[in-house]
Amino acid sequence: MNSHGAANYEEKTSFLDGISAAHLQQRWPPPVHPHQLLAHLSALLLRAVLFLVPSFLQPHVQRRLRPRLLTTTASNPPNPGSSTSTNPSTSTSPARLSPTAYLDGMRGFAAAAVFLCHYFYTAFKIAPGFGSGGGHWDLPKLPFVRLVFSGPPMVCVFFVVSGYALSARPAALAHARDWAGLLRAVGSLTFRRAIRLFVPTAASTLLVVVLVRLGAYEWTREFASDDRFVRNYKEHHYHRLETTREQLREWAKALFNFVHVWDWQPFGGSMAMDVHLWTIPVEFRCSMVLFLTMVGTARLRRPVRMAVVAGLVLFVYWSERWEMVLFYAGMVLAELDVVRGAHGSGLAGAGALPVAASPAPGRLVRRFTTKRTVWMAVSIVGLYLMSQPDEDGGQAPGWVYLTSLIPKWWKDEHRYWQSVGAILFVLAVGRSAWWQRFFTLPAVQYFGKISYAIYLMHGPVLHTVGYAIERWAWGLTGVEGRAYAGGFFLASLFVVPVVIWAADVFWRAVDVPVVKFAKWLEAKCSLPE
């Protein structure tokens, strides 16, 4: 070896000697043993399967699988975001409910009723009232009972609750004269609203496109238009184009039109992929008007602010914008609750009576009983008005006179008393401990958590798996006479759980991450305090 080669060799060896073994392992990790690779793949598969388990069953399943999870993940611990780590959807410790948790329960109940409406109305005529036109004497069409599967009144509840939920914190900050906090709160709501509403709908409708391309909609296309099975309302069954590129282009164009802010046409922005989603652009438009109203009236004296809002309510009422009336109603209810300190905010405590001036215990009990009775009666009246038939209300017993009171210029006749009933019901629930206990039951709260996912997923599930299950059920029972109803309810034993399962998975896979992403993006884009 010549002198130049020897010097070069010495340089290389001295360079390698200076590198630590840990650094070398980091740059060039040792080969993975087949046993370790198999254990890692097994752990990933187990996590994937566990993620598909409904969230309310995951704590039980995790306890059963804990020994295996510890074995398979000993060398590869799960990521913080994985389904085997602690997260809100699988935590066994009970979460503390907020003072307005009953609103989530109302959302959950309303979402379930909307799903059942779209499930029932393909097979049965559910819109007319009980006894309408001398027929329709089916017991499920009775007032109160029909609310279990009535979609339109539950949409009214959605809008009142949305108006309340979006207004509660800004109203409290305005009451406390925290103008900087109010600006931050309304700015945050405005920034995140489009992400919250439209990103999950983009995901759910893209799923429809994928299902169409995979042939799932073709599997049930003939059934969707078969009069033997679909005897009432035939929903649009999304079509299949020649190429995936054309299908995606149509989906992208539909999404652009879905952000429907430039006019207030009925069902404006509806998507062919899922005709149920027409309320989402309405929610967005009404939210933006609500935010503008809150900012514009925040610094007004309370009597002046309430007078201005009352004038706006009358204006939108005469404009026949029932959805905006409901949002404003929710805003007013939130303001009233803030003023009376309904949720323990302490903002209304200054006006409380001293202890010495309190009435005697007997009078307090009688007053409490009277209030409880009054608000229960108001809630019952609200539920009855929400039971207004969707069709031919003027011919149904109990609705002839009430229908005659609807102004002639009001086109959406069935929205009139349903809207009034929704406002009264939300008002009464906010003052009724009994109703709040009902809407904070664990099962009802669960439906509240997955309410938006139910709304987005029930359409695709019904048009694919749902129709296939119904076809199977009617194949067993037949469709003649009472066998038709028997087959429908046999199918419901499978369809309803499948929709709940799909909504649960979508909630954890899309809905929760979108909420977190919106907050993260806002934090990244916002100026420092």
Backbone torsions as a table, in degrees:
resi	resn	phi	psi	omega
1	MET	NA	130.6	-179.5
2	ASN	-75.1	171.6	-175.5
3	SER	-65.2	-35.5	179.6
4	HIS	-66.8	-42.6	178.4
5	GLY	-65.7	-38.0	179.2
6	ALA	-64.6	-41.5	179.8
7	ALA	-64.6	-40.3	179.6
8	ASN	-63.4	-42.1	179.6
9	TYR	-62.6	-41.5	-179.5
10	GLU	-65.3	-36.6	177.9
11	GLU	-62.8	-44.0	-178.2
12	LYS	-65.2	-44.0	-178.4
13	THR	-66.6	-39.6	178.6
14	SER	-66.6	-33.5	178.0
15	PHE	-66.4	-43.8	179.1
16	LEU	-67.6	-35.5	178.9
17	ASP	-63.1	-26.3	-177.3
18	GLY	-82.9	-5.5	-179.4
19	ILE	-94.2	129.8	-178.2
20	SER	-74.4	159.3	178.3
21	ALA	-65.6	-35.3	180.0
22	ALA	-64.3	-38.9	179.0
23	HIS	-65.4	-39.5	178.1
24	LEU	-64.2	-39.4	179.3
25	GLN	-67.0	-33.5	179.2
26	GLN	-69.4	-39.3	179.8
27	ARG	-75.2	-42.0	-179.0
28	TRP	-128.7	86.7	-177.9
29	PRO	-63.7	150.8	179.6
30	PRO	-64.9	154.0	-179.8
31	PRO	-60.9	142.7	-178.7
32	VAL	-80.3	131.3	177.5
33	HIS	-70.8	141.1	179.7
34	PRO	-54.0	-35.1	179.2
35	HIS	-65.1	-40.8	178.4
36	GLN	-66.4	-41.3	178.8
37	LEU	-62.2	-42.0	178.7
38	LEU	-64.2	-40.4	179.1
39	ALA	-65.3	-39.1	179.3
40	HIS	-65.4	-45.6	178.6
41	LEU	-63.8	-37.0	178.0
42	SER	-64.0	-40.3	178.7
43	ALA	-65.3	-42.2	178.4
44	LEU	-63.1	-42.5	178.8
45	LEU	-63.9	-40.1	179.8
46	LEU	-64.7	-39.9	177.7
47	ARG	-65.6	-40.1	179.1
48	ALA	-63.4	-43.3	178.7
49	VAL	-66.0	-41.3	-180.0
50	LEU	-64.0	-34.4	178.6
51	PHE	-63.6	-30.8	179.7
52	LEU	-78.5	-9.5	175.8
53	VAL	-74.7	135.3	178.2
54	PRO	-53.7	145.5	-173.2
55	SER	-60.4	-33.3	-178.3
56	PHE	-74.3	-13.5	176.4
57	LEU	-100.0	-13.0	-173.8
58	GLN	-62.7	-40.9	177.5
59	PRO	-58.0	-40.8	179.2
60	HIS	-65.9	-44.5	-178.9
61	VAL	-66.1	-39.7	179.9
62	GLN	-63.9	-37.5	177.2
63	ARG	-63.6	-38.9	179.5
64	ARG	-69.2	-34.3	-175.5
65	LEU	-97.0	1.6	-174.7
66	ARG	-53.8	-45.7	178.9
67	PRO	-58.5	-41.2	-179.5
68	ARG	-70.6	-37.6	178.6
69	LEU	-62.7	-41.3	178.9
70	LEU	-64.8	-35.6	-178.9
71	THR	-70.5	-46.1	-173.6
72	THR	-78.8	-18.2	-177.0
73	THR	-112.9	12.1	-178.4
74	ALA	-61.6	-41.8	-179.3
75	SER	-92.3	-13.1	179.4
76	ASN	-135.0	80.8	-178.3
77	PRO	-62.4	147.4	-176.6
78	PRO	-67.3	152.5	174.3
79	ASN	-69.6	156.4	-179.7
80	PRO	-59.2	-27.7	-178.4
81	GLY	-92.2	2.7	-176.6
82	SER	-77.5	165.3	-175.9
83	SER	-73.2	-13.5	179.2
84	THR	-94.5	-3.4	176.9
85	SER	-94.4	170.4	-178.4
86	THR	-71.6	126.3	175.1
87	ASN	-149.0	164.1	-173.5
88	PRO	-59.3	-29.5	-175.5
89	SER	-77.9	-18.9	-177.2
90	THR	-120.9	1.8	-177.8
91	SER	-66.7	137.2	-179.4
92	THR	-84.9	-15.7	-180.0
93	SER	-77.5	132.4	-177.6
94	PRO	-67.1	131.6	179.2
95	ALA	-77.7	143.1	178.4
96	ARG	-76.1	129.0	-176.7
97	LEU	-80.6	142.4	176.2
98	SER	-77.8	162.7	179.7
99	PRO	-60.4	-24.5	-179.7
100	THR	-105.8	24.3	-179.6
101	ALA	-62.8	-25.3	179.7
102	TYR	-61.9	-26.7	176.8
103	LEU	-64.3	-38.2	176.2
104	ASP	-62.9	-40.6	177.2
105	GLY	-62.0	-38.7	177.5
106	MET	-64.6	-40.4	176.4
107	ARG	-60.4	-44.2	-179.0
108	GLY	-62.2	-44.7	178.9
109	PHE	-63.3	-41.8	-179.5
110	ALA	-65.4	-41.0	-179.9
111	ALA	-64.1	-41.0	178.5
112	ALA	-63.3	-39.9	179.6
113	ALA	-66.5	-38.0	177.9
114	VAL	-64.1	-43.7	176.7
115	PHE	-59.0	-47.3	-180.0
116	LEU	-64.1	-34.2	176.1
117	CYS	-59.7	-49.2	-178.2
118	HIS	-71.3	-19.6	175.6
119	TYR	-81.0	-42.5	-175.5
120	PHE	-76.5	-37.7	-167.6
121	TYR	-74.4	-8.3	172.6
122	THR	-75.5	-25.3	-175.8
123	ALA	-105.6	-32.8	-173.5
124	PHE	-128.3	151.8	177.7
125	LYS	-86.0	99.6	-173.4
126	ILE	-105.0	-7.2	-174.7
127	ALA	-72.0	-41.9	-178.5
128	PRO	-66.3	157.5	178.8
129	GLY	-82.8	168.5	179.1
130	PHE	-63.2	123.6	179.6
131	GLY	76.8	12.2	-177.2
132	SER	-63.4	127.6	178.0
133	GLY	63.0	24.5	-179.9
134	GLY	81.5	6.4	177.3
135	GLY	-133.3	-160.2	178.3
136	HIS	57.5	52.2	-179.7
137	TRP	-90.6	24.3	179.0
138	ASP	-70.8	132.1	-177.7
139	LEU	-59.5	-36.5	178.3
140	PRO	-61.3	-14.3	-179.9
141	LYS	-89.3	1.4	176.9
142	LEU	-64.6	150.7	173.0
143	PRO	-54.7	151.1	-176.2
144	PHE	74.9	-52.7	-178.6
145	VAL	-63.8	-41.2	-175.9
146	ARG	-64.8	-17.9	-178.3
147	LEU	-65.5	-21.2	-179.7
148	VAL	-62.8	-31.0	-178.4
149	PHE	-129.3	30.6	178.4
150	SER	-104.8	117.2	-178.4
151	GLY	-79.0	-49.3	-175.0
152	PRO	-55.5	-45.6	178.4
153	PRO	-65.6	-29.2	178.8
154	MET	-73.2	-28.7	172.0
155	VAL	-63.1	-38.4	176.5
156	CYS	-62.1	-41.7	177.4
157	VAL	-62.5	-43.7	176.5
158	PHE	-51.1	-48.6	-173.5
159	PHE	-69.5	-39.3	177.2
160	VAL	-64.4	-45.9	-179.4
161	VAL	-63.8	-39.3	177.7
162	SER	-62.9	-45.2	177.8
163	GLY	-59.8	-40.1	178.1
164	TYR	-66.1	-51.9	-174.5
165	ALA	-62.6	-37.9	-179.7
166	LEU	-74.2	-22.3	-174.8
167	SER	-98.6	-18.6	-169.2
168	ALA	-60.4	-53.5	-177.9
169	ARG	-67.5	-46.6	175.7
170	PRO	-58.4	-36.7	178.5
171	ALA	-65.0	-40.8	178.2
172	ALA	-64.6	-40.7	179.6
173	LEU	-68.2	-38.8	176.8
174	ALA	-65.7	-38.3	178.4
175	HIS	-63.0	-36.7	179.2
176	ALA	-84.4	-0.1	-178.7
177	ARG	58.9	34.8	174.8
178	ASP	-93.6	82.6	-172.0
179	TRP	-70.6	-35.2	177.7
180	ALA	-66.2	-42.8	177.3
181	GLY	-64.0	-37.9	177.7
182	LEU	-62.2	-44.5	179.9
183	LEU	-62.9	-41.9	178.1
184	ARG	-63.9	-42.2	-177.3
185	ALA	-65.0	-47.6	-178.8
186	VAL	-69.6	-37.6	176.5
187	GLY	-62.0	-41.1	178.2
188	SER	-64.5	-44.5	179.1
189	LEU	-61.2	-43.2	-178.6
190	THR	-64.6	-43.7	-178.4
191	PHE	-63.9	-42.0	-172.4
192	ARG	-87.8	-12.6	-171.6
193	ARG	-63.3	-46.6	-178.7
194	ALA	-64.1	-41.1	178.4
195	ILE	-62.1	-44.4	-177.1
196	ARG	-62.6	-38.6	-175.2
197	LEU	-87.8	-41.3	-167.5
198	PHE	-95.3	-27.2	178.8
199	VAL	-67.1	-46.3	175.6
200	PRO	-61.6	-36.3	178.4
201	THR	-68.6	-34.0	174.9
202	ALA	-62.1	-40.8	179.7
203	ALA	-67.3	-43.7	-177.2
204	SER	-68.0	-38.8	179.2
205	THR	-74.6	-31.5	172.8
206	LEU	-64.0	-36.3	175.1
207	LEU	-60.6	-39.1	176.6
208	VAL	-60.8	-44.1	178.5
209	VAL	-59.6	-44.4	179.0
210	VAL	-61.5	-44.2	179.8
211	LEU	-63.4	-38.0	178.0
212	VAL	-64.2	-44.7	-179.2
213	ARG	-67.1	-30.1	178.3
214	LEU	-80.3	-7.6	177.1
215	GLY	93.7	5.5	-178.2
216	ALA	-65.9	-36.4	178.5
217	TYR	-74.6	-31.8	176.5
218	GLU	-66.7	-31.0	180.0
219	TRP	-59.7	-31.4	-177.2
220	THR	-118.2	12.2	-175.2
221	ARG	-64.3	-43.8	179.7
222	GLU	-64.2	-40.2	178.8
223	PHE	-62.2	-39.1	-174.6
224	ALA	-61.9	-20.8	-179.2
225	SER	-117.8	13.0	-177.2
226	ASP	-87.5	117.4	-177.7
227	ASP	-65.0	-21.2	179.0
228	ARG	-67.1	-30.3	-176.2
229	PHE	-107.0	-50.6	-179.3
230	VAL	-92.7	91.4	-169.2
231	ARG	-94.1	-9.9	-178.4
232	ASN	-118.7	-94.1	-175.0
233	TYR	-99.2	125.8	178.9
234	LYS	-100.2	107.4	178.0
235	GLU	-71.7	155.6	176.5
236	HIS	-65.7	123.7	178.5
237	HIS	-99.1	110.8	-168.5
238	TYR	-55.1	135.8	-173.3
239	HIS	-82.7	162.8	177.6
240	ARG	-110.5	126.1	177.5
241	LEU	-89.1	174.0	-173.7
242	GLU	-67.7	-39.4	-176.2
243	THR	-126.8	157.4	176.5
244	THR	-64.5	-36.1	179.7
245	ARG	-61.4	-44.4	177.6
246	GLU	-63.6	-38.6	179.9
247	GLN	-64.6	-42.7	179.5
248	LEU	-68.8	-36.6	177.4
249	ARG	-63.7	-42.5	178.2
250	GLU	-64.3	-39.4	178.2
251	TRP	-63.0	-44.5	180.0
252	ALA	-63.5	-40.7	178.0
253	LYS	-66.0	-39.9	178.0
254	ALA	-64.1	-37.7	177.5
255	LEU	-64.3	-40.4	177.8
256	PHE	-60.9	-45.3	179.7
257	ASN	-71.4	-21.7	-177.7
258	PHE	-65.9	-33.1	175.6
259	VAL	-76.4	77.9	-164.4
260	HIS	-96.9	86.3	-174.3
261	VAL	-111.0	-1.9	-169.4
262	TRP	-97.0	-11.8	173.3
263	ASP	-152.9	171.9	-173.7
264	TRP	-119.2	35.9	178.6
265	GLN	-64.3	145.3	177.4
266	PRO	-58.6	135.1	-179.8
267	PHE	59.4	23.5	179.1
268	GLY	-63.2	134.0	-179.7
269	GLY	87.3	4.5	-179.7
270	SER	-58.8	146.4	-178.0
271	MET	-110.7	137.0	178.3
272	ALA	-65.9	-25.5	-179.9
273	MET	-64.9	-33.9	-179.6
274	ASP	-156.1	101.5	-173.8
275	VAL	-70.4	-10.8	-178.8
276	HIS	-75.8	-12.9	-168.7
277	LEU	-87.3	12.5	-176.9
278	TRP	-62.6	-22.8	-177.8
279	THR	-74.9	-18.7	-175.5
280	ILE	-67.6	-48.5	173.8
281	PRO	-60.1	-34.0	176.8
282	VAL	-63.1	-44.7	176.7
283	GLU	-56.7	-43.5	-177.1
284	PHE	-66.5	-47.7	-179.7
285	ARG	-60.0	-47.4	-177.9
286	CYS	-65.1	-36.0	178.1
287	SER	-62.0	-44.2	-179.5
288	MET	-64.0	-41.5	177.4
289	VAL	-64.4	-39.4	179.0
290	LEU	-63.2	-45.0	179.2
291	PHE	-61.7	-42.1	178.1
292	LEU	-61.1	-41.8	179.4
293	THR	-65.0	-42.0	-179.1
294	MET	-63.0	-44.4	-179.9
295	VAL	-67.7	-40.8	-176.4
296	GLY	-70.0	-25.4	-176.9
297	THR	-110.9	1.0	-171.1
298	ALA	-60.3	-41.4	-173.4
299	ARG	-91.4	4.5	176.1
300	LEU	-76.5	151.6	173.5
301	ARG	-62.2	146.9	-171.0
302	ARG	-54.8	-47.3	178.7
303	PRO	-58.9	-39.4	179.6
304	VAL	-67.8	-42.5	-179.6
305	ARG	-61.9	-45.0	-179.2
306	MET	-66.0	-33.7	177.3
307	ALA	-67.7	-41.6	178.4
308	VAL	-64.0	-44.8	179.8
309	VAL	-64.0	-39.7	177.5
310	ALA	-60.7	-40.1	177.1
311	GLY	-64.2	-38.9	177.5
312	LEU	-65.7	-38.5	178.2
313	VAL	-62.1	-44.6	178.4
314	LEU	-62.9	-39.6	-179.8
315	PHE	-62.8	-47.5	-178.3
316	VAL	-71.7	-27.9	175.9
317	TYR	-65.6	-48.7	179.1
318	TRP	-67.5	-21.8	175.1
319	SER	-84.3	0.9	179.2
320	GLU	60.0	36.0	176.0
321	ARG	-99.2	77.2	-175.5
322	TRP	-60.8	-33.7	-178.9
323	GLU	-65.9	-37.3	179.0
324	MET	-73.6	-33.1	173.6
325	VAL	-57.6	-42.9	-178.0
326	LEU	-68.0	-40.4	176.9
327	PHE	-63.4	-44.8	178.1
328	TYR	-64.2	-35.5	177.5
329	ALA	-62.6	-42.7	176.3
330	GLY	-61.6	-37.8	177.5
331	MET	-62.9	-44.0	179.9
332	VAL	-65.5	-42.8	179.1
333	LEU	-62.0	-40.2	177.6
334	ALA	-63.3	-41.8	178.4
335	GLU	-61.6	-44.5	179.9
336	LEU	-63.5	-39.4	179.8
337	ASP	-68.5	-35.8	176.6
338	VAL	-64.5	-43.5	-178.4
339	VAL	-62.6	-39.7	-178.5
340	ARG	-87.8	2.6	178.3
341	GLY	64.0	41.2	-172.5
342	ALA	-66.8	-28.1	-172.9
343	HIS	-112.7	30.1	174.6
344	GLY	68.9	26.7	-179.5
345	SER	-75.6	-20.3	-178.9
346	GLY	77.6	1.6	-176.7
347	LEU	-73.7	-24.0	-178.4
348	ALA	-105.0	10.6	-174.6
349	GLY	-71.2	-21.2	-175.6
350	ALA	-65.0	-25.3	-177.5
351	GLY	-93.1	7.3	-177.8
352	ALA	-71.1	148.7	179.2
353	LEU	-73.1	144.3	174.3
354	PRO	-66.2	159.8	-175.5
355	VAL	-60.8	-39.4	-176.5
356	ALA	-64.1	-24.9	-178.0
357	ALA	-92.9	1.8	-178.0
358	SER	-68.9	147.5	178.1
359	PRO	-65.6	166.3	178.0
360	ALA	-64.5	154.2	-178.1
361	PRO	-54.7	-40.2	-179.9
362	GLY	-61.5	-41.1	178.1
363	ARG	-67.3	-36.1	177.4
364	LEU	-62.0	-43.4	179.8
365	VAL	-62.4	-44.1	180.0
366	ARG	-65.2	-39.4	179.1
367	ARG	-65.2	-41.8	179.4
368	PHE	-63.0	-44.1	179.8
369	THR	-63.2	-40.5	179.5
370	THR	-64.5	-45.3	179.1
371	LYS	-62.1	-43.2	-179.9
372	ARG	-60.7	-41.9	179.8
373	THR	-65.8	-43.5	-178.4
374	VAL	-61.4	-47.4	-176.7
375	TRP	-71.7	-29.7	173.6
376	MET	-66.2	-39.7	177.5
377	ALA	-64.3	-40.4	177.9
378	VAL	-62.8	-40.3	179.0
379	SER	-64.6	-38.4	178.6
380	ILE	-65.6	-42.1	176.3
381	VAL	-61.1	-42.9	178.4
382	GLY	-60.6	-43.7	179.3
383	LEU	-64.7	-36.9	178.3
384	TYR	-65.1	-44.1	179.8
385	LEU	-66.5	-33.8	175.0
386	MET	-65.0	-21.0	179.8
387	SER	-81.6	8.8	177.1
388	GLN	-53.5	128.9	-179.4
389	PRO	-60.7	147.7	178.6
390	ASP	-77.3	-19.9	179.2
391	GLU	-137.5	145.6	170.9
392	ASP	53.0	42.9	178.2
393	GLY	-62.8	-32.4	-179.4
394	GLY	-69.1	-8.6	179.5
395	GLN	-110.4	3.4	-177.1
396	ALA	-98.6	134.8	176.7
397	PRO	-55.7	134.6	-178.8
398	GLY	89.5	-7.0	-177.4
399	TRP	-126.1	-2.6	-177.6
400	VAL	-63.5	-50.5	-178.4
401	TYR	-68.1	-45.3	-179.0
402	LEU	-61.0	-38.1	178.4
403	THR	-66.0	-34.7	179.0
404	SER	-66.3	-19.7	179.9
405	LEU	-82.5	-12.8	-179.5
406	ILE	-70.6	129.0	179.9
407	PRO	-55.6	144.0	-177.9
408	LYS	-63.9	-28.8	-177.6
409	TRP	-80.6	-6.7	-179.7
410	TRP	-82.6	112.0	-171.9
411	LYS	-79.2	-46.1	-179.4
412	ASP	-80.5	77.9	-172.3
413	GLU	-56.4	-42.2	-174.9
414	HIS	-71.3	-15.3	179.0
415	ARG	-80.6	-16.0	-168.5
416	TYR	-66.3	-66.7	-177.5
417	TRP	-73.7	-26.4	174.3
418	GLN	-61.2	-40.3	178.7
419	SER	-66.5	-45.3	178.1
420	VAL	-60.5	-43.5	-179.8
421	GLY	-63.2	-40.2	179.5
422	ALA	-63.4	-41.6	178.8
423	ILE	-63.1	-46.8	-179.9
424	LEU	-63.4	-38.9	-177.4
425	PHE	-68.0	-45.8	178.9
426	VAL	-64.0	-38.9	175.4
427	LEU	-58.4	-46.4	-177.4
428	ALA	-69.6	-39.6	-179.2
429	VAL	-62.6	-36.6	178.6
430	GLY	-65.7	-12.6	-178.9
431	ARG	-122.0	10.8	-177.4
432	SER	-120.4	114.0	178.5
433	ALA	-64.0	-34.4	-178.6
434	TRP	-64.4	-48.0	179.8
435	TRP	-65.0	-38.1	179.3
436	GLN	-66.0	-36.5	175.2
437	ARG	-63.7	-39.3	178.8
438	PHE	-63.4	-47.4	-175.8
439	PHE	-77.3	-4.8	173.8
440	THR	-108.8	12.1	171.0
441	LEU	-61.3	146.6	-176.2
442	PRO	-54.4	-43.2	-178.5
443	ALA	-64.7	-41.1	-179.7
444	VAL	-68.8	-39.2	177.3
445	GLN	-63.6	-36.2	177.2
446	TYR	-60.4	-45.7	177.7
447	PHE	-64.5	-30.2	175.2
448	GLY	-64.5	-40.2	179.1
449	LYS	-62.7	-41.3	-175.1
450	ILE	-99.2	15.1	-173.4
451	SER	-59.7	-46.6	-179.2
452	TYR	-66.8	-36.6	177.9
453	ALA	-66.4	-38.6	175.1
454	ILE	-59.7	-44.5	-178.3
455	TYR	-61.3	-38.6	-176.4
456	LEU	-83.0	-29.3	-170.9
457	MET	-97.9	-19.4	-173.2
458	HIS	-67.1	-30.4	178.3
459	GLY	-64.7	-57.0	177.9
460	PRO	-57.9	-38.6	-179.6
461	VAL	-67.3	-43.5	-179.4
462	LEU	-63.0	-38.9	-175.9
463	HIS	-76.8	-11.0	-179.4
464	THR	-117.4	-84.9	-178.3
465	VAL	-63.1	-39.6	-177.8
466	GLY	-60.5	-49.8	179.4
467	TYR	-63.8	-36.6	179.4
468	ALA	-65.0	-40.5	178.6
469	ILE	-67.0	-40.7	178.4
470	GLU	-62.8	-42.4	178.1
471	ARG	-59.5	-42.0	177.2
472	TRP	-64.2	-44.0	-176.9
473	ALA	-65.6	-44.8	179.2
474	TRP	-70.2	-23.7	172.9
475	GLY	-65.4	-29.5	177.4
476	LEU	-81.7	-42.3	-172.1
477	THR	-94.1	-22.6	-170.6
478	GLY	85.0	174.7	-175.9
479	VAL	-125.2	11.9	-177.8
480	GLU	-92.7	133.3	175.7
481	GLY	60.1	-135.1	-177.5
482	ARG	-70.7	-14.6	178.6
483	ALA	-62.5	-29.1	179.1
484	TYR	-62.6	-49.1	178.7
485	ALA	-65.2	-37.3	178.8
486	GLY	-62.4	-42.5	178.0
487	GLY	-66.2	-37.4	179.1
488	PHE	-62.6	-46.8	-178.0
489	PHE	-73.7	-27.3	171.3
490	LEU	-63.4	-44.2	178.7
491	ALA	-63.5	-36.6	-177.1
492	SER	-63.1	-26.5	177.7
493	LEU	-62.9	-21.5	179.4
494	PHE	-107.7	-37.8	-175.7
495	VAL	-65.5	-46.3	-177.2
496	VAL	-59.9	-49.5	177.1
497	PRO	-61.3	-35.1	179.9
498	VAL	-65.7	-40.9	178.3
499	VAL	-63.9	-43.6	179.2
500	ILE	-62.7	-42.5	178.8
501	TRP	-62.3	-46.8	-179.3
502	ALA	-62.2	-40.2	178.6
503	ALA	-65.3	-38.9	179.1
504	ASP	-62.2	-46.0	179.8
505	VAL	-65.4	-43.6	179.8
506	PHE	-63.6	-38.0	178.7
507	TRP	-58.6	-46.1	-177.6
508	ARG	-78.5	-33.0	-176.2
509	ALA	-82.5	-31.3	-173.5
510	VAL	-123.4	-53.9	-169.8
511	ASP	-62.6	-52.8	-179.6
512	VAL	-62.7	-46.9	176.9
513	PRO	-60.1	-34.0	179.6
514	VAL	-66.0	-42.1	177.7
515	VAL	-60.5	-44.8	179.1
516	LYS	-65.6	-40.2	-179.9
517	PHE	-63.8	-40.7	-179.6
518	ALA	-62.5	-41.6	178.3
519	LYS	-67.6	-41.0	178.7
520	TRP	-62.9	-45.4	-178.2
521	LEU	-64.2	-40.3	178.1
522	GLU	-61.9	-43.7	179.4
523	ALA	-62.7	-39.9	-179.7
524	LYS	-68.7	-33.1	-175.0
525	CYS	-90.2	-13.3	-173.7
526	SER	-85.9	152.3	174.6
527	LEU	-70.9	150.8	177.5
528	PRO	-66.1	152.8	-179.3
529	GLU	-65.6	NA	NA
